[in-house]
Amino acid sequence: MTTVPGTGHQDPSAEVLAAAAAAFGLLAAPARLHIVWALAQGESDVTGLAERTGGALPAVSQHLTKLRLAGLVRSRREGRRQVYFVDTAEQAAVVEVVRLLVGRLSEREQRAPVPAR
């Protein structure tokens, strides 16, 4: 971090900004955003996520791997199942941004007038 002259504020390093951009880049894909949205509502295994998001099982599994490597999603083993969840302690701010943005866009969509045919 470097201190901005005259402000007392510190700018993050280039490495931190690159990591943050990569994490936000992962959320730019609608399928991954849907997965994070779903996991923000509660934990699930890959089968449940595939059913909820309408994605193919292998594709959802690949998305989960990328999200897990980026630290946006965590998992734990329960018997033969791998259960995925968003660690709200570590990712509370990211989850809140996803909830707010998707929630507001959903509300806007519901209020939008239906085009006349």
Secondary structure, 3 states (H helix, E strand, C coil): CEECCCCCCEECCHHHHHHHHHHHHHCCCHHHHHHHHHHHHCCEEHHHHHHHHCCCHHHHHHHHHHHHHCCCCEEEEECCEEEEECCHHHHHHHHHHHHHHHHHHHHHHHHCCCCCC
